Structure formats: structure tokens, C-alpha cells
Amino acid sequence: MAGISKNWGPPVVASPSSQAETSGRSLVVNQSLTFLTVAFFAKYLAEAWNFRVTL
């Protein structure tokens, strides 16, 4: 359970180092951006495929 929360969210244990906190925050931002990019390309490919099928 701890490994899942570590991978998918901010660290559970608050770190005294602000650098570690910033890197953890950027990791969450990078995961969100990656998910949005994948979702966008999946939507784009699906629309392109539907357009090709209708033609």
C-alpha cells in the first residue's frame, strides 16, 4: 500500500528538505502531464481512425 501511494501521489512522510518536497511535487506534475498527453493522443488517434473508417 505504501508503494502505491508513493508512486501515485505525494510522499506520505513530510520531508524536512524543501528540495525533496519540490521534486516530489514535480513528479506528480509530470505524471499528470504524461496522463493528459496519453489521453490526448488516444482521443486524436480514435478520431483519426473514425474519420478514416467513415471515408
Biopython code that builds the backbone (N, CA, C, O; Angstrom):
import numpy as np
from Bio.PDB.StructureBuilder import StructureBuilder

atoms = [
    (1, "MET", "N", (0.832, -1.196, 0.000)),
    (1, "MET", "CA", (0.000, 0.000, 0.000)),
    (1, "MET", "C", (0.871, 1.252, 0.000)),
    (1, "MET", "O", (0.551, 2.235, -0.669)),
    (2, "ALA", "N", (1.967, 1.216, 0.746)),
    (2, "ALA", "CA", (2.826, 2.398, 0.803)),
    (2, "ALA", "C", (3.477, 2.649, -0.556)),
    (2, "ALA", "O", (3.665, 3.797, -0.958)),
    (3, "GLY", "N", (3.821, 1.561, -1.265)),
    (3, "GLY", "CA", (4.452, 1.737, -2.576)),
    (3, "GLY", "C", (3.509, 2.381, -3.572)),
    (3, "GLY", "O", (3.924, 3.193, -4.399)),
    (4, "ILE", "N", (2.217, 2.009, -3.491)),
    (4, "ILE", "CA", (1.253, 2.580, -4.439)),
    (4, "ILE", "C", (1.099, 4.072, -4.195)),
    (4, "ILE", "O", (1.147, 4.867, -5.134)),
    (5, "SER", "N", (0.912, 4.458, -2.925)),
    (5, "SER", "CA", (0.732, 5.881, -2.634)),
    (5, "SER", "C", (2.009, 6.649, -2.963)),
    (5, "SER", "O", (1.945, 7.827, -3.313)),
    (6, "LYS", "N", (3.157, 6.005, -2.857)),
    (6, "LYS", "CA", (4.414, 6.690, -3.174)),
    (6, "LYS", "C", (4.499, 6.946, -4.681)),
    (6, "LYS", "O", (4.998, 7.986, -5.110)),
    (7, "ASN", "N", (4.013, 5.997, -5.479)),
    (7, "ASN", "CA", (4.105, 6.163, -6.924)),
    (7, "ASN", "C", (3.046, 7.111, -7.472)),
    (7, "ASN", "O", (3.310, 7.839, -8.429)),
    (8, "TRP", "N", (1.856, 7.114, -6.886)),
    (8, "TRP", "CA", (0.736, 7.836, -7.491)),
    (8, "TRP", "C", (0.396, 9.148, -6.788)),
    (8, "TRP", "O", (-0.490, 9.867, -7.251)),
    (9, "GLY", "N", (1.062, 9.480, -5.697)),
    (9, "GLY", "CA", (0.723, 10.718, -5.012)),
    (9, "GLY", "C", (1.938, 11.313, -4.330)),
    (9, "GLY", "O", (3.040, 10.772, -4.428)),
    (10, "PRO", "N", (1.744, 12.410, -3.649)),
    (10, "PRO", "CA", (2.862, 12.998, -2.900)),
    (10, "PRO", "C", (3.317, 12.069, -1.794)),
    (10, "PRO", "O", (2.527, 11.263, -1.301)),
    (11, "PRO", "N", (4.572, 12.166, -1.395)),
    (11, "PRO", "CA", (5.071, 11.283, -0.343)),
    (11, "PRO", "C", (4.250, 11.435, 0.934)),
    (11, "PRO", "O", (3.871, 12.543, 1.314)),
    (12, "VAL", "N", (3.982, 10.311, 1.588)),
    (12, "VAL", "CA", (3.149, 10.347, 2.792)),
    (12, "VAL", "C", (3.916, 11.018, 3.929)),
    (12, "VAL", "O", (3.350, 11.816, 4.675)),
    (13, "VAL", "N", (5.198, 10.698, 4.061)),
    (13, "VAL", "CA", (6.009, 11.277, 5.138)),
    (13, "VAL", "C", (6.526, 12.639, 4.682)),
    (13, "VAL", "O", (7.175, 12.744, 3.641)),
    (14, "ALA", "N", (6.239, 13.668, 5.454)),
    (14, "ALA", "CA", (6.685, 15.012, 5.097)),
    (14, "ALA", "C", (8.202, 15.097, 5.274)),
    (14, "ALA", "O", (8.731, 14.790, 6.343)),
    (15, "SER", "N", (8.877, 15.509, 4.234)),
    (15, "SER", "CA", (10.329, 15.597, 4.294)),
    (15, "SER", "C", (10.751, 16.991, 4.756)),
    (15, "SER", "O", (10.180, 17.982, 4.300)),
    (16, "PRO", "N", (11.727, 17.090, 5.642)),
    (16, "PRO", "CA", (12.182, 18.416, 6.084)),
    (16, "PRO", "C", (12.878, 19.183, 4.965)),
    (16, "PRO", "O", (12.970, 20.410, 5.007)),
    (17, "SER", "N", (13.363, 18.456, 3.970)),
    (17, "SER", "CA", (14.076, 19.114, 2.872)),
    (17, "SER", "C", (13.086, 19.651, 1.856)),
    (17, "SER", "O", (12.253, 18.909, 1.336)),
    (18, "SER", "N", (13.182, 20.954, 1.573)),
    (18, "SER", "CA", (12.266, 21.562, 0.601)),
    (18, "SER", "C", (12.583, 21.059, -0.801)),
    (18, "SER", "O", (11.695, 21.004, -1.651)),
    (19, "GLN", "N", (13.845, 20.688, -1.057)),
    (19, "GLN", "CA", (14.211, 20.184, -2.385)),
    (19, "GLN", "C", (13.509, 18.853, -2.664)),
    (19, "GLN", "O", (13.018, 18.628, -3.770)),
    (20, "ALA", "N", (13.463, 17.982, -1.670)),
    (20, "ALA", "CA", (12.778, 16.704, -1.848)),
    (20, "ALA", "C", (11.286, 16.943, -2.054)),
    (20, "ALA", "O", (10.647, 16.254, -2.849)),
    (21, "GLU", "N", (10.733, 17.916, -1.340)),
    (21, "GLU", "CA", (9.311, 18.213, -1.486)),
    (21, "GLU", "C", (9.024, 18.737, -2.893)),
    (21, "GLU", "O", (8.020, 18.374, -3.506)),
    (22, "THR", "N", (9.914, 19.590, -3.397)),
    (22, "THR", "CA", (9.722, 20.144, -4.742)),
    (22, "THR", "C", (9.847, 19.044, -5.793)),
    (22, "THR", "O", (9.065, 19.007, -6.743)),
    (23, "SER", "N", (10.828, 18.145, -5.633)),
    (23, "SER", "CA", (10.988, 17.073, -6.606)),
    (23, "SER", "C", (9.781, 16.142, -6.569)),
    (23, "SER", "O", (9.349, 15.652, -7.612)),
    (24, "GLY", "N", (9.233, 15.893, -5.383)),
    (24, "GLY", "CA", (8.037, 15.060, -5.285)),
    (24, "GLY", "C", (6.857, 15.726, -5.973)),
    (24, "GLY", "O", (6.057, 15.064, -6.634)),
    (25, "ARG", "N", (6.755, 17.043, -5.813)),
    (25, "ARG", "CA", (5.646, 17.766, -6.439)),
    (25, "ARG", "C", (5.800, 17.742, -7.964)),
    (25, "ARG", "O", (4.821, 17.541, -8.683)),
    (26, "SER", "N", (7.022, 17.946, -8.454)),
    (26, "SER", "CA", (7.227, 17.929, -9.906)),
    (26, "SER", "C", (6.977, 16.534, -10.456)),
    (26, "SER", "O", (6.532, 16.388, -11.594)),
    (27, "LEU", "N", (7.258, 15.505, -9.660)),
    (27, "LEU", "CA", (6.980, 14.134, -10.107)),
    (27, "LEU", "C", (5.486, 13.945, -10.322)),
    (27, "LEU", "O", (5.072, 13.336, -11.308)),
    (28, "VAL", "N", (4.675, 14.465, -9.404)),
    (28, "VAL", "CA", (3.224, 14.370, -9.555)),
    (28, "VAL", "C", (2.776, 15.149, -10.787)),
    (28, "VAL", "O", (1.911, 14.692, -11.534)),
    (29, "VAL", "N", (3.369, 16.329, -10.998)),
    (29, "VAL", "CA", (3.009, 17.143, -12.165)),
    (29, "VAL", "C", (3.388, 16.406, -13.441)),
    (29, "VAL", "O", (2.619, 16.395, -14.402)),
    (30, "ASN", "N", (4.579, 15.785, -13.458)),
    (30, "ASN", "CA", (4.996, 15.052, -14.644)),
    (30, "ASN", "C", (4.061, 13.886, -14.925)),
    (30, "ASN", "O", (3.741, 13.618, -16.083)),
    (31, "GLN", "N", (3.613, 13.185, -13.875)),
    (31, "GLN", "CA", (2.682, 12.077, -14.082)),
    (31, "GLN", "C", (1.358, 12.589, -14.631)),
    (31, "GLN", "O", (0.752, 11.948, -15.490)),
    (32, "SER", "N", (0.908, 13.735, -14.143)),
    (32, "SER", "CA", (-0.356, 14.301, -14.636)),
    (32, "SER", "C", (-0.210, 14.710, -16.099)),
    (32, "SER", "O", (-1.099, 14.451, -16.909)),
    (33, "LEU", "N", (0.905, 15.345, -16.435)),
    (33, "LEU", "CA", (1.127, 15.762, -17.825)),
    (33, "LEU", "C", (1.235, 14.543, -18.738)),
    (33, "LEU", "O", (0.713, 14.548, -19.853)),
    (34, "THR", "N", (1.911, 13.504, -18.266)),
    (34, "THR", "CA", (2.031, 12.286, -19.078)),
    (34, "THR", "C", (0.660, 11.678, -19.325)),
    (34, "THR", "O", (0.350, 11.264, -20.442)),
    (35, "PHE", "N", (-0.169, 11.625, -18.271)),
    (35, "PHE", "CA", (-1.509, 11.057, -18.421)),
    (35, "PHE", "C", (-2.333, 11.889, -19.399)),
    (35, "PHE", "O", (-3.032, 11.329, -20.243)),
    (36, "LEU", "N", (-2.262, 13.219, -19.297)),
    (36, "LEU", "CA", (-3.024, 14.085, -20.204)),
    (36, "LEU", "C", (-2.531, 13.904, -21.636)),
    (36, "LEU", "O", (-3.336, 13.873, -22.566)),
    (37, "THR", "N", (-1.219, 13.783, -21.823)),
    (37, "THR", "CA", (-0.679, 13.604, -23.168)),
    (37, "THR", "C", (-1.149, 12.286, -23.768)),
    (37, "THR", "O", (-1.552, 12.234, -24.930)),
    (38, "VAL", "N", (-1.094, 11.223, -22.974)),
    (38, "VAL", "CA", (-1.550, 9.916, -23.466)),
    (38, "VAL", "C", (-3.035, 9.961, -23.809)),
    (38, "VAL", "O", (-3.461, 9.432, -24.836)),
    (39, "ALA", "N", (-3.822, 10.601, -22.936)),
    (39, "ALA", "CA", (-5.260, 10.693, -23.186)),
    (39, "ALA", "C", (-5.533, 11.506, -24.451)),
    (39, "ALA", "O", (-6.411, 11.158, -25.241)),
    (40, "PHE", "N", (-4.779, 12.591, -24.639)),
    (40, "PHE", "CA", (-4.977, 13.424, -25.828)),
    (40, "PHE", "C", (-4.659, 12.643, -27.095)),
    (40, "PHE", "O", (-5.426, 12.682, -28.056)),
    (41, "PHE", "N", (-3.524, 11.926, -27.103)),
    (41, "PHE", "CA", (-3.160, 11.171, -28.296)),
    (41, "PHE", "C", (-4.134, 10.025, -28.543)),
    (41, "PHE", "O", (-4.433, 9.702, -29.692)),
    (42, "ALA", "N", (-4.630, 9.408, -27.468)),
    (42, "ALA", "CA", (-5.609, 8.335, -27.648)),
    (42, "ALA", "C", (-6.882, 8.894, -28.285)),
    (42, "ALA", "O", (-7.453, 8.268, -29.178)),
    (43, "LYS", "N", (-7.329, 10.062, -27.835)),
    (43, "LYS", "CA", (-8.515, 10.690, -28.412)),
    (43, "LYS", "C", (-8.253, 11.071, -29.876)),
    (43, "LYS", "O", (-9.107, 10.874, -30.741)),
    (44, "TYR", "N", (-7.058, 11.620, -30.138)),
    (44, "TYR", "CA", (-6.706, 12.020, -31.503)),
    (44, "TYR", "C", (-6.676, 10.807, -32.434)),
    (44, "TYR", "O", (-7.208, 10.860, -33.543)),
    (45, "LEU", "N", (-6.054, 9.714, -31.981)),
    (45, "LEU", "CA", (-5.976, 8.511, -32.815)),
    (45, "LEU", "C", (-7.360, 7.919, -33.044)),
    (45, "LEU", "O", (-7.664, 7.453, -34.143)),
    (46, "ALA", "N", (-8.199, 7.935, -32.013)),
    (46, "ALA", "CA", (-9.551, 7.395, -32.167)),
    (46, "ALA", "C", (-10.341, 8.219, -33.181)),
    (46, "ALA", "O", (-11.051, 7.661, -34.018)),
    (47, "GLU", "N", (-10.221, 9.544, -33.108)),
    (47, "GLU", "CA", (-10.943, 10.392, -34.060)),
    (47, "GLU", "C", (-10.397, 10.199, -35.475)),
    (47, "GLU", "O", (-11.168, 10.145, -36.433)),
    (48, "ALA", "N", (-9.078, 10.097, -35.611)),
    (48, "ALA", "CA", (-8.485, 9.878, -36.928)),
    (48, "ALA", "C", (-8.936, 8.540, -37.500)),
    (48, "ALA", "O", (-9.216, 8.438, -38.694)),
    (49, "TRP", "N", (-9.008, 7.502, -36.644)),
    (49, "TRP", "CA", (-9.452, 6.189, -37.095)),
    (49, "TRP", "C", (-10.910, 6.238, -37.528)),
    (49, "TRP", "O", (-11.260, 5.660, -38.557)),
    (50, "ASN", "N", (-11.772, 6.916, -36.768)),
    (50, "ASN", "CA", (-13.180, 7.035, -37.134)),
    (50, "ASN", "C", (-13.330, 7.809, -38.437)),
    (50, "ASN", "O", (-14.171, 7.467, -39.269)),
    (51, "PHE", "N", (-12.532, 8.835, -38.616)),
    (51, "PHE", "CA", (-12.593, 9.623, -39.847)),
    (51, "PHE", "C", (-12.202, 8.759, -41.047)),
    (51, "PHE", "O", (-12.824, 8.831, -42.107)),
    (52, "ARG", "N", (-11.164, 7.942, -40.865)),
    (52, "ARG", "CA", (-10.710, 7.072, -41.949)),
    (52, "ARG", "C", (-11.775, 6.016, -42.260)),
    (52, "ARG", "O", (-11.999, 5.681, -43.423)),
    (53, "VAL", "N", (-12.425, 5.496, -41.222)),
    (53, "VAL", "CA", (-13.442, 4.457, -41.436)),
    (53, "VAL", "C", (-14.644, 5.051, -42.179)),
    (53, "VAL", "O", (-15.202, 4.403, -43.065)),
    (54, "THR", "N", (-15.050, 6.283, -41.823)),
    (54, "THR", "CA", (-16.210, 6.871, -42.473)),
    (54, "THR", "C", (-15.903, 7.168, -43.937)),
    (54, "THR", "O", (-16.800, 7.117, -44.779)),
    (55, "LEU", "N", (-14.650, 7.475, -44.246)),
    (55, "LEU", "CA", (-14.302, 7.695, -45.651)),
    (55, "LEU", "C", (-14.273, 6.352, -46.370)),
    (55, "LEU", "O", (-14.001, 6.300, -47.569)),
]
sb = StructureBuilder()
sb.init_structure("model")
sb.init_model(0)
sb.init_chain("A")
sb.init_seg("    ")
for serial, (resi, resn, name, xyz) in enumerate(atoms, 1):
    if name == "N":
        sb.init_residue(resn, " ", resi, " ")
    sb.init_atom(name, np.array(xyz, "f"), 0.0, 1.0, " ", f" {name:<3s}", serial, name[0])
structure = sb.get_structure()
